[in-house]
Amino acid sequence: MQSVRPENADPIPLRQPQQGIGTMMIRFIGILAAATIVLVLIWNR
């Protein structure tokens, strides 16, 4: 049996970690903003 390998032998492209960090930052900022908005709404009641 032959093991089927993809033609792309590169382990990880160089752009991938930067995109991952970018999405992590965007998610983190979004969650922070949502949490602060919820806290402000609760505080103002």
N, CA, C and O atoms as a GROMACS GRO file, in nm:
protein
  180
    1MET      N    1   0.085  -0.121   0.000
    1MET     CA    2   0.000   0.000   0.000
    1MET      C    3   0.088   0.125   0.000
    1MET      O    4   0.183   0.135   0.077
    2GLN      N    5   0.054   0.218  -0.087
    2GLN     CA    6   0.130   0.342  -0.094
    2GLN      C    7   0.064   0.448  -0.006
    2GLN      O    8  -0.058   0.461  -0.003
    3SER      N    9   0.148   0.522   0.066
    3SER     CA   10   0.093   0.630   0.147
    3SER      C   11   0.073   0.752   0.058
    3SER      O   12   0.167   0.797  -0.008
    4VAL      N   13  -0.047   0.804   0.056
    4VAL     CA   14  -0.078   0.918  -0.030
    4VAL      C   15  -0.038   1.046   0.041
    4VAL      O   16  -0.089   1.076   0.149
    5ARG      N   17   0.052   1.119  -0.020
    5ARG     CA   18   0.097   1.246   0.040
    5ARG      C   19   0.053   1.362  -0.048
    5ARG      O   20   0.052   1.348  -0.171
    6PRO      N   21   0.017   1.474   0.010
    6PRO     CA   22  -0.014   1.592  -0.072
    6PRO      C   23   0.111   1.642  -0.142
    6PRO      O   24   0.222   1.624  -0.093
    7GLU      N   25   0.092   1.706  -0.258
    7GLU     CA   26   0.207   1.757  -0.332
    7GLU      C   27   0.277   1.868  -0.255
    7GLU      O   28   0.397   1.890  -0.272
    8ASN      N   29   0.203   1.937  -0.172
    8ASN     CA   30   0.262   2.047  -0.095
    8ASN      C   31   0.336   1.988   0.024
    8ASN      O   32   0.273   1.946   0.121
    9ALA      N   33   0.468   1.982   0.017
    9ALA     CA   34   0.547   1.917   0.124
    9ALA      C   35   0.588   2.017   0.232
    9ALA      O   36   0.652   1.979   0.330
   10ASP      N   37   0.553   2.144   0.214
   10ASP     CA   38   0.591   2.244   0.315
   10ASP      C   39   0.518   2.214   0.446
   10ASP      O   40   0.397   2.191   0.444
   11PRO      N   41   0.589   2.214   0.559
   11PRO     CA   42   0.524   2.183   0.687
   11PRO      C   43   0.416   2.285   0.721
   11PRO      O   44   0.299   2.249   0.738
   12ILE      N   45   0.454   2.411   0.731
   12ILE     CA   46   0.358   2.518   0.761
   12ILE      C   47   0.401   2.642   0.683
   12ILE      O   48   0.517   2.683   0.694
   13PRO      N   49   0.311   2.702   0.606
   13PRO     CA   50   0.348   2.827   0.537
   13PRO      C   51   0.378   2.937   0.639
   13PRO      O   52   0.330   2.933   0.752
   14LEU      N   53   0.459   3.034   0.597
   14LEU     CA   54   0.500   3.139   0.690
   14LEU      C   55   0.384   3.234   0.723
   14LEU      O   56   0.385   3.298   0.828
   15ARG      N   57   0.286   3.243   0.634
   15ARG     CA   58   0.176   3.338   0.658
   15ARG      C   59   0.079   3.286   0.764
   15ARG      O   60   0.009   3.365   0.828
   16GLN      N   61   0.074   3.155   0.784
   16GLN     CA   62  -0.028   3.097   0.872
   16GLN      C   63  -0.021   3.150   1.016
   16GLN      O   64  -0.125   3.191   1.069
   17PRO      N   65   0.096   3.152   1.082
   17PRO     CA   66   0.098   3.200   1.221
   17PRO      C   67   0.050   3.344   1.234
   17PRO      O   68  -0.019   3.378   1.330
   18GLN      N   69   0.086   3.430   1.138
   18GLN     CA   70   0.044   3.570   1.145
   18GLN      C   71  -0.109   3.578   1.137
   18GLN      O   72  -0.170   3.653   1.213
   19GLN      N   73  -0.170   3.502   1.046
   19GLN     CA   74  -0.316   3.504   1.036
   19GLN      C   75  -0.378   3.452   1.165
   19GLN      O   76  -0.477   3.506   1.212
   20GLY      N   77  -0.319   3.346   1.223
   20GLY     CA   78  -0.371   3.291   1.347
   20GLY      C   79  -0.365   3.394   1.458
   20GLY      O   80  -0.461   3.409   1.535
   21ILE      N   81  -0.253   3.466   1.468
   21ILE     CA   82  -0.239   3.568   1.571
   21ILE      C   83  -0.340   3.681   1.546
   21ILE      O   84  -0.399   3.733   1.640
   22GLY      N   85  -0.360   3.716   1.421
   22GLY     CA   86  -0.455   3.823   1.388
   22GLY      C   87  -0.597   3.785   1.429
   22GLY      O   88  -0.668   3.865   1.490
   23THR      N   89  -0.638   3.662   1.396
   23THR     CA   90  -0.773   3.620   1.432
   23THR      C   91  -0.786   3.608   1.584
   23THR      O   92  -0.891   3.640   1.640
   24MET      N   93  -0.680   3.562   1.650
   24MET     CA   94  -0.683   3.554   1.797
   24MET      C   95  -0.701   3.692   1.857
   24MET      O   96  -0.781   3.710   1.949
   25MET      N   97  -0.627   3.792   1.805
   25MET     CA   98  -0.638   3.928   1.856
   25MET      C   99  -0.779   3.982   1.833
   25MET      O  100  -0.837   4.044   1.922
   26ILE      N  101  -0.833   3.960   1.712
   26ILE     CA  102  -0.968   4.011   1.680
   26ILE      C  103  -1.071   3.946   1.772
   26ILE      O  104  -1.159   4.015   1.824
   27ARG      N  105  -1.060   3.814   1.793
   27ARG     CA  106  -1.154   3.746   1.882
   27ARG      C  107  -1.141   3.798   2.025
   27ARG      O  108  -1.241   3.821   2.093
   28PHE      N  109  -1.015   3.816   2.070
   28PHE     CA  110  -0.992   3.861   2.207
   28PHE      C  111  -1.052   4.000   2.228
   28PHE      O  112  -1.118   4.025   2.329
   29ILE      N  113  -1.027   4.091   2.131
   29ILE     CA  114  -1.081   4.227   2.143
   29ILE      C  115  -1.234   4.224   2.138
   29ILE      O  116  -1.300   4.297   2.211
   30GLY      N  117  -1.290   4.139   2.051
   30GLY     CA  118  -1.435   4.128   2.041
   30GLY      C  119  -1.497   4.078   2.171
   30GLY      O  120  -1.598   4.131   2.217
   31ILE      N  121  -1.436   3.975   2.229
   31ILE     CA  122  -1.489   3.922   2.356
   31ILE      C  123  -1.475   4.026   2.466
   31ILE      O  124  -1.565   4.042   2.549
   32LEU      N  125  -1.362   4.098   2.469
   32LEU     CA  126  -1.342   4.203   2.569
   32LEU      C  127  -1.449   4.311   2.554
   32LEU      O  128  -1.509   4.354   2.653
   33ALA      N  129  -1.474   4.355   2.430
   33ALA     CA  130  -1.574   4.458   2.406
   33ALA      C  131  -1.712   4.411   2.449
   33ALA      O  132  -1.786   4.485   2.514
   34ALA      N  133  -1.748   4.287   2.413
   34ALA     CA  134  -1.879   4.234   2.450
   34ALA      C  135  -1.893   4.228   2.603
   34ALA      O  136  -1.997   4.264   2.658
   35ALA      N  137  -1.787   4.182   2.670
   35ALA     CA  138  -1.793   4.171   2.816
   35ALA      C  139  -1.809   4.309   2.880
   35ALA      O  140  -1.887   4.325   2.974
   36THR      N  141  -1.735   4.408   2.830
   36THR     CA  142  -1.745   4.542   2.889
   36THR      C  143  -1.884   4.602   2.863
   36THR      O  144  -1.940   4.668   2.950
   37ILE      N  145  -1.939   4.578   2.744
   37ILE     CA  146  -2.074   4.630   2.715
   37ILE      C  147  -2.176   4.567   2.809
   37ILE      O  148  -2.263   4.636   2.863
   38VAL      N  149  -2.165   4.436   2.828
   38VAL     CA  150  -2.258   4.368   2.919
   38VAL      C  151  -2.244   4.424   3.061
   38VAL      O  152  -2.343   4.450   3.128
   39LEU      N  153  -2.119   4.442   3.105
   39LEU     CA  154  -2.098   4.495   3.240
   39LEU      C  155  -2.156   4.635   3.253
   39LEU      O  156  -2.219   4.667   3.355
   40VAL      N  157  -2.137   4.719   3.152
   40VAL     CA  158  -2.190   4.856   3.157
   40VAL      C  159  -2.343   4.854   3.161
   40VAL      O  160  -2.405   4.929   3.236
   41LEU      N  161  -2.404   4.766   3.080
   41LEU     CA  162  -2.549   4.759   3.081
   41LEU      C  163  -2.600   4.713   3.216
   41LEU      O  164  -2.700   4.766   3.266
   42ILE      N  165  -2.532   4.615   3.277
   42ILE     CA  166  -2.574   4.568   3.409
   42ILE      C  167  -2.554   4.680   3.512
   42ILE      O  168  -2.637   4.700   3.600
   43TRP      N  169  -2.441   4.752   3.500
   43TRP     CA  170  -2.407   4.857   3.598
   43TRP      C  171  -2.507   4.972   3.591
   43TRP      O  172  -2.540   5.032   3.694
   44ASN      N  173  -2.556   5.005   3.470
   44ASN     CA  174  -2.643   5.121   3.453
   44ASN      C  175  -2.788   5.093   3.496
   44ASN      O  176  -2.868   5.185   3.504
   45ARG      N  177  -2.821   4.970   3.525
   45ARG     CA  178  -2.959   4.940   3.565
   45ARG      C  179  -2.986   4.993   3.704
   45ARG      O  180  -3.097   4.978   3.755
   0.00000   0.00000   0.00000
